[in-house]
Amino acid sequence: MTADGNKVIPMREAKDHGLIPEPMRESLKTGVVYEKRPVKGNDGKPVPGLFNAWITLNNPSQFNSYTTAMVKEVILAFRAASVARDVVAVVFTGAGDKAFCTGGNTKEYAEYYAGNPQEYRAYMRLFNDMVSQILICDKPVICRVNGMRIGGGQEIGMACDFTVAQDLARFGQAGPKHGSAPIGGATDFLPVVVGVERAMSTGVLCQPFSAHEAYYMGMITDVVPALKVDGKFVANPTVETQRMVDEFGRIVFGKPKTGEALKAGQALLKSGTVDLSMLDEKVESLCTTLLYTFPDCTTKTIEELRKPKLDAWNRNKENSRAWLALNMMTEARAGFRAFNEGTKETGREADFVALRQALAANTPWTDELTQSIMPQAGRAS
């Protein structure tokens, strides 16, 4: 009892449900940065004792592509954020302003995993665990798209619950262009998020699209400008940011401009600077909105709404892992090598026509075939 007669409720020592000790979580400062930032209340001030967990892919020189080591760190970081009692939401982002993530590290793929299906199968176990940790996180997950979200970056981004993007960012898949299939989540999530026809278009054709088009398709929660010209924010000047009807009666929104309009937009783009302050404000605002909800009710709602993505992912991830491993002996081996060894002059894609001709002639996959379709100077695209 206290002096005024009130009963004292003893505090129990809290158990740590993380996989690594708290000090080690805060020391993740290499390929992945894990940090807690104070969550802000409606008055804009930090709320004592409550935080958002920021998980940042920190490989900007390679467009935040994830290495094997980084995949393991992302798993640990999401597990830490998931069990942290003082965390309201998770913000998943990339360093810099060029890319959120462009997928797996193609240099590592080409130089280590190509031709080693047993090793890539083990790697894909880690990748699957990374996607699963995002999908089962006990906190809402916000993907802060600070730049390109391409390939595997698009897949881990779609595993998140919300997406807020700066409007210079581009989205899309790259698998069939670089020797893989987008079965690390895209073929599971895209039909759920944007419908089968649009999923087919982005998954197979590998044509990137703007943040405005991603918003129009319902792929992302919100989009904000990032280009500042003469001290003022302007929308991405290289794409159509207003809904228009073209000569065929189609709605044009977020599509690249053409001709003189594109040239003028590119010139305006070069004259400005990238400022992500509006992106951060929008992300913080979303975190604040989440703060003012019942935490368990929010978690349950998110768990239920994740089910279409999670069900598809769990049905397919294991056979996808096996196929991706075996593909490292054929098309992935060629595609990743082409991207890694190619240059601006030669391009970074294999000779698709020569490959199809060789396969039509019943040519077996050999080192000689792989070498013959590598990028070469002067080859017609």
C-alpha positions as CSV (number, residue, x, y, z in Angstrom):
1,M,0.0,0.0,0.0
2,T,1.1,3.6,-0.6
3,A,1.0,6.3,2.0
4,D,-2.4,7.5,0.8
5,G,-3.8,4.0,1.0
6,N,-3.8,3.1,-2.7
7,K,-2.9,-0.5,-3.7
8,V,0.4,-0.8,-5.6
9,I,0.2,-3.2,-8.6
10,P,3.6,-4.8,-9.0
11,M,5.1,-4.5,-12.5
12,R,6.1,-7.8,-14.1
13,E,9.3,-8.2,-16.0
14,A,8.4,-8.3,-19.7
15,K,9.6,-11.2,-21.8
16,D,11.4,-10.5,-25.0
17,H,9.6,-12.2,-27.9
18,G,12.1,-11.1,-30.5
19,L,14.7,-13.4,-32.2
20,I,17.6,-11.1,-31.3
21,P,18.2,-8.9,-28.3
22,E,16.9,-5.3,-28.4
23,P,20.4,-3.7,-28.5
24,M,21.2,-5.8,-31.6
25,R,18.0,-4.6,-33.4
26,E,19.0,-1.0,-33.0
27,S,22.5,-1.8,-34.3
28,L,21.3,-2.9,-37.7
29,K,22.9,0.0,-39.6
30,T,24.4,-1.8,-42.6
31,G,22.3,-3.2,-45.4
32,V,19.1,-2.7,-43.4
33,V,18.5,0.1,-40.9
34,Y,16.0,-0.6,-38.1
35,E,15.1,2.4,-35.9
36,K,12.2,3.6,-33.8
37,R,10.9,7.1,-34.4
38,P,8.3,8.7,-32.1
39,V,4.8,8.6,-33.4
40,K,3.1,12.0,-33.6
41,G,-0.3,12.8,-32.1
42,N,-3.0,15.0,-33.7
43,D,-1.2,18.0,-32.3
44,G,1.9,17.2,-34.3
45,K,3.9,16.5,-31.2
46,P,5.7,13.2,-30.4
47,V,3.7,10.9,-28.1
48,P,5.8,9.8,-25.1
49,G,6.6,6.1,-25.1
50,L,5.1,5.2,-28.5
51,F,7.0,4.8,-31.8
52,N,6.9,3.8,-35.5
53,A,9.4,1.2,-36.5
54,W,11.3,2.3,-39.7
55,I,12.9,-0.5,-41.7
56,T,15.1,1.0,-44.4
57,L,16.8,-0.9,-47.2
58,N,20.2,0.7,-47.2
59,N,21.9,-0.1,-50.5
60,P,21.3,3.0,-52.6
61,S,24.3,2.5,-54.9
62,Q,22.6,-0.6,-56.2
63,F,19.1,0.9,-56.1
64,N,18.4,-0.8,-52.7
65,S,18.5,-4.2,-54.2
66,Y,18.6,-6.8,-51.4
67,T,21.5,-9.1,-50.9
68,T,21.3,-12.4,-49.0
69,A,22.5,-10.7,-45.9
70,M,19.9,-7.9,-46.3
71,V,17.1,-10.4,-46.6
72,K,18.0,-12.0,-43.3
73,E,18.1,-8.5,-41.7
74,V,14.7,-7.6,-43.1
75,I,13.3,-10.8,-41.5
76,L,14.8,-9.9,-38.1
77,A,13.7,-6.3,-38.4
78,F,10.0,-7.2,-39.1
79,R,10.0,-9.8,-36.4
80,A,11.3,-7.2,-33.9
81,A,8.8,-4.6,-35.0
82,S,5.9,-7.1,-34.8
83,V,6.5,-8.0,-31.2
84,A,7.5,-4.5,-30.0
85,R,4.8,-3.4,-27.5
86,D,5.6,0.3,-28.1
87,V,5.4,0.2,-31.9
88,V,2.2,1.5,-33.6
89,A,3.1,1.0,-37.2
90,V,5.9,-0.2,-39.5
91,V,7.3,2.0,-42.3
92,F,9.2,0.0,-44.9
93,T,11.3,2.1,-47.2
94,G,14.6,2.6,-49.0
95,A,17.5,4.9,-48.7
96,G,17.8,8.0,-50.9
97,D,15.4,9.2,-53.6
98,K,16.1,6.9,-56.5
99,A,14.6,3.6,-55.5
100,F,12.6,1.9,-52.8
101,C,13.9,-1.4,-54.1
102,T,14.6,-3.0,-57.5
103,G,14.5,-6.5,-56.3
104,G,17.2,-9.1,-55.7
105,N,20.8,-8.1,-56.1
106,T,21.5,-9.1,-59.7
107,K,25.3,-9.0,-59.2
108,E,25.0,-11.6,-56.5
109,Y,22.5,-13.6,-58.5
110,A,24.8,-13.6,-61.6
111,E,28.1,-14.2,-59.8
112,Y,27.0,-16.7,-57.2
113,Y,23.6,-18.2,-57.7
114,A,23.5,-18.6,-61.5
115,G,24.1,-22.3,-62.2
116,N,23.7,-23.2,-58.5
117,P,20.1,-24.3,-58.1
118,Q,20.6,-25.9,-54.7
119,E,22.0,-22.6,-53.4
120,Y,19.3,-20.5,-54.9
121,R,16.7,-22.8,-53.4
122,A,18.2,-22.1,-50.0
123,Y,18.2,-18.4,-50.7
124,M,14.5,-18.5,-51.8
125,R,13.7,-20.0,-48.4
126,L,15.0,-16.8,-46.9
127,F,13.1,-14.7,-49.5
128,N,9.9,-16.6,-48.8
129,D,10.4,-16.0,-45.1
130,M,10.9,-12.2,-45.7
131,V,7.6,-11.9,-47.7
132,S,5.8,-14.0,-45.0
133,Q,7.1,-11.8,-42.2
134,I,5.6,-8.7,-43.9
135,L,2.3,-10.5,-44.5
136,I,2.0,-11.7,-40.8
137,C,3.4,-8.6,-39.1
138,D,1.3,-7.8,-36.0
139,K,1.5,-4.1,-36.9
140,P,0.2,-2.2,-39.9
141,V,2.9,-2.0,-42.6
142,I,3.3,1.1,-44.7
143,C,5.4,1.0,-47.8
144,R,7.0,4.4,-48.3
145,V,7.9,4.5,-51.9
146,N,10.8,6.9,-52.3
147,G,11.7,5.9,-55.8
148,M,11.5,2.9,-58.2
149,R,9.6,-0.1,-57.0
150,I,10.5,-2.7,-59.6
151,G,10.7,-6.6,-59.8
152,G,11.2,-8.1,-56.3
153,G,10.9,-4.6,-54.9
154,Q,7.4,-4.5,-56.3
155,E,6.6,-7.9,-54.7
156,I,7.7,-7.0,-51.2
157,G,6.0,-3.7,-51.6
158,M,2.7,-5.3,-52.5
159,A,3.0,-7.5,-49.4
160,C,2.6,-4.3,-47.3
161,D,-0.8,-3.1,-46.1
162,F,-0.6,0.5,-47.4
163,T,1.6,2.3,-50.0
164,V,2.4,6.0,-50.1
165,A,4.5,7.0,-53.1
166,Q,6.3,10.1,-54.4
167,D,5.0,10.7,-57.9
168,L,8.4,10.4,-59.7
169,A,8.5,6.7,-58.7
170,R,8.0,4.0,-61.2
171,F,6.4,0.6,-60.6
172,G,6.5,-2.7,-62.5
173,Q,7.8,-6.2,-63.0
174,A,11.0,-7.4,-64.8
175,G,11.0,-11.2,-64.6
176,P,10.4,-12.4,-68.2
177,K,12.8,-9.7,-69.5
178,H,15.6,-10.8,-67.2
179,G,15.3,-14.6,-67.0
180,S,12.8,-15.1,-64.2
181,A,9.1,-15.2,-63.5
182,P,7.4,-12.8,-61.0
183,I,6.4,-15.6,-58.7
184,G,7.9,-14.1,-55.6
185,G,4.5,-12.6,-54.8
186,A,3.5,-10.7,-57.9
187,T,1.5,-13.5,-59.5
188,D,-0.2,-14.0,-56.2
189,F,-0.9,-10.3,-55.3
190,L,-1.5,-8.6,-58.7
191,P,-4.8,-10.4,-59.6
192,V,-6.1,-9.6,-56.1
193,V,-5.0,-5.9,-56.2
194,V,-5.6,-4.8,-59.8
195,G,-7.5,-7.6,-61.5
196,V,-6.4,-10.4,-63.9
197,E,-6.1,-8.4,-67.1
198,R,-3.9,-5.7,-65.6
199,A,-2.0,-8.3,-63.7
200,M,-1.3,-10.1,-67.0
201,S,-0.1,-6.8,-68.6
202,T,2.3,-5.7,-66.0
203,G,3.5,-9.2,-65.1
204,V,4.2,-10.5,-68.6
205,L,5.0,-7.4,-70.6
206,C,7.3,-5.8,-68.0
207,Q,6.5,-2.3,-69.0
208,P,7.0,0.1,-66.0
209,F,4.2,2.5,-65.1
210,S,4.0,5.7,-63.1
211,A,2.9,6.3,-59.5
212,H,-0.1,8.1,-60.9
213,E,-1.1,5.1,-62.9
214,A,-0.5,2.8,-59.9
215,Y,-2.9,5.0,-57.9
216,Y,-5.5,5.0,-60.7
217,M,-5.3,1.2,-60.8
218,G,-5.9,1.0,-57.0
219,M,-2.4,-0.4,-56.3
220,I,-1.4,2.3,-53.9
221,T,-3.1,4.3,-51.1
222,D,-1.8,7.8,-52.0
223,V,0.6,9.7,-54.2
224,V,2.3,13.0,-53.5
225,P,4.6,15.3,-55.6
226,A,8.3,15.2,-55.0
227,L,9.6,17.6,-57.7
228,K,10.2,21.2,-56.5
229,V,10.7,23.9,-59.1
230,D,11.3,27.5,-58.0
231,G,10.4,26.6,-54.4
232,K,7.0,25.0,-55.3
233,F,6.0,21.4,-55.6
234,V,4.8,20.3,-59.1
235,A,3.3,17.0,-60.2
236,N,5.5,14.7,-62.3
237,P,5.7,16.7,-65.6
238,T,6.6,13.7,-67.8
239,V,3.2,11.9,-67.3
240,E,-0.4,12.8,-67.7
241,T,-1.6,13.7,-64.2
242,Q,-5.1,14.7,-65.2
243,R,-7.7,12.3,-66.4
244,M,-8.1,12.8,-70.1
245,V,-9.9,10.9,-72.9
246,D,-7.7,10.1,-76.0
247,E,-8.9,9.9,-79.6
248,F,-10.0,6.3,-79.1
249,G,-12.2,7.2,-76.1
250,R,-9.7,5.7,-73.6
251,I,-9.0,7.3,-70.2
252,V,-5.4,8.5,-70.1
253,F,-4.1,9.0,-66.6
254,G,-0.5,8.5,-65.4
255,K,0.6,7.5,-69.0
256,P,3.9,8.9,-70.3
257,K,3.6,12.1,-72.3
258,T,4.9,12.0,-75.9
259,G,6.5,14.4,-78.4
260,E,7.0,18.0,-77.5
261,A,5.0,17.6,-74.2
262,L,7.4,15.0,-73.1
263,K,10.5,17.1,-74.0
264,A,9.0,20.1,-72.1
265,G,8.3,17.8,-69.1
266,Q,11.8,16.4,-69.1
267,A,13.3,19.9,-69.2
268,L,11.2,20.9,-66.2
269,L,12.2,17.8,-64.4
270,K,15.9,18.6,-64.9
271,S,15.4,22.2,-63.7
272,G,14.0,21.1,-60.3
273,T,15.1,19.2,-57.2
274,V,13.7,16.1,-55.5
275,D,12.2,16.9,-52.1
276,L,10.6,14.0,-50.1
277,S,9.1,16.2,-47.3
278,M,5.6,15.8,-48.6
279,L,6.0,12.1,-48.7
280,D,7.2,12.0,-45.1
281,E,4.3,14.2,-44.0
282,K,1.8,11.9,-45.7
283,V,3.4,8.8,-44.1
284,E,3.4,10.4,-40.7
285,S,-0.2,11.5,-41.1
286,L,-1.2,7.9,-41.9
287,C,0.7,6.7,-38.8
288,T,-1.1,9.2,-36.7
289,T,-4.4,8.1,-38.0
290,L,-3.5,4.5,-37.0
291,L,-2.5,5.7,-33.6
292,Y,-6.1,6.7,-32.8
293,T,-7.6,3.2,-33.2
294,F,-7.9,0.2,-30.9
295,P,-4.7,-1.8,-31.5
296,D,-6.1,-5.3,-31.4
297,C,-9.1,-4.4,-33.5
298,T,-6.8,-2.8,-36.0
299,T,-4.6,-5.9,-36.1
300,K,-7.6,-8.2,-36.5
301,T,-9.0,-6.1,-39.3
302,I,-5.6,-6.1,-41.1
303,E,-5.3,-9.9,-40.7
304,E,-8.7,-10.5,-42.3
305,L,-8.0,-8.1,-45.2
306,R,-4.6,-9.7,-45.9
307,K,-6.2,-13.1,-46.4
308,P,-6.7,-13.0,-50.2
309,K,-3.0,-12.2,-50.6
310,L,-1.8,-14.5,-47.9
311,D,-3.9,-17.4,-49.1
312,A,-2.6,-17.2,-52.6
313,W,1.0,-16.7,-51.3
314,N,0.8,-19.8,-49.1
315,R,-0.7,-22.0,-51.8
316,N,2.1,-21.2,-54.3
317,K,5.3,-20.2,-52.5
318,E,6.9,-23.7,-52.2
319,N,6.4,-24.9,-55.8
320,S,7.5,-21.4,-56.9
321,R,10.7,-21.8,-54.9
322,A,11.5,-25.1,-56.5
323,W,10.8,-23.8,-60.1
324,L,13.0,-20.7,-59.5
325,A,15.9,-22.8,-58.2
326,L,15.8,-25.1,-61.3
327,N,15.5,-22.0,-63.6
328,M,18.9,-20.9,-62.4
329,M,20.3,-23.6,-64.8
330,T,18.7,-22.1,-67.9
331,E,17.0,-18.8,-68.5
332,A,17.8,-17.2,-65.1
333,R,21.5,-18.1,-65.6
334,A,21.4,-16.3,-68.9
335,G,19.2,-13.4,-67.9
336,F,21.1,-12.4,-64.8
337,R,24.4,-12.7,-66.5
338,A,23.2,-10.5,-69.3
339,F,22.0,-7.8,-66.9
340,N,25.2,-8.0,-64.9
341,E,27.7,-8.1,-67.8
342,G,25.9,-5.8,-70.2
343,T,26.7,-2.2,-70.6
344,K,24.9,1.0,-71.8
345,E,26.3,0.4,-75.3
346,T,25.3,-3.3,-75.5
347,G,22.2,-3.2,-73.4
348,R,21.4,-5.6,-70.5
349,E,19.1,-8.0,-72.1
350,A,19.8,-11.4,-73.7
351,D,19.2,-11.9,-77.4
352,F,15.7,-13.2,-77.1
353,V,15.3,-13.9,-80.9
354,A,18.5,-15.9,-81.1
355,L,17.4,-17.9,-78.0
356,R,14.0,-18.7,-79.4
357,Q,15.5,-19.7,-82.8
358,A,18.0,-22.0,-81.0
359,L,15.3,-23.6,-78.9
360,A,13.1,-24.1,-82.0
361,A,16.0,-26.0,-83.6
362,N,16.1,-28.2,-80.5
363,T,19.5,-26.8,-79.3
364,P,20.2,-28.0,-75.7
365,W,21.0,-25.5,-72.9
366,T,24.7,-25.4,-72.7
367,D,27.4,-22.9,-71.7
368,E,27.9,-22.2,-75.4
369,L,24.2,-21.4,-75.9
370,T,24.2,-19.1,-72.8
371,Q,27.3,-17.3,-74.1
372,S,25.9,-16.9,-77.6
373,I,22.9,-14.8,-76.4
374,M,24.9,-12.5,-74.1
375,P,24.6,-8.7,-75.0
376,Q,26.9,-7.7,-77.8
377,A,27.7,-4.2,-79.2
378,G,25.9,-3.5,-82.5
379,R,23.2,-6.1,-82.0
380,A,19.8,-5.0,-83.1
381,S,17.3,-4.7,-80.2
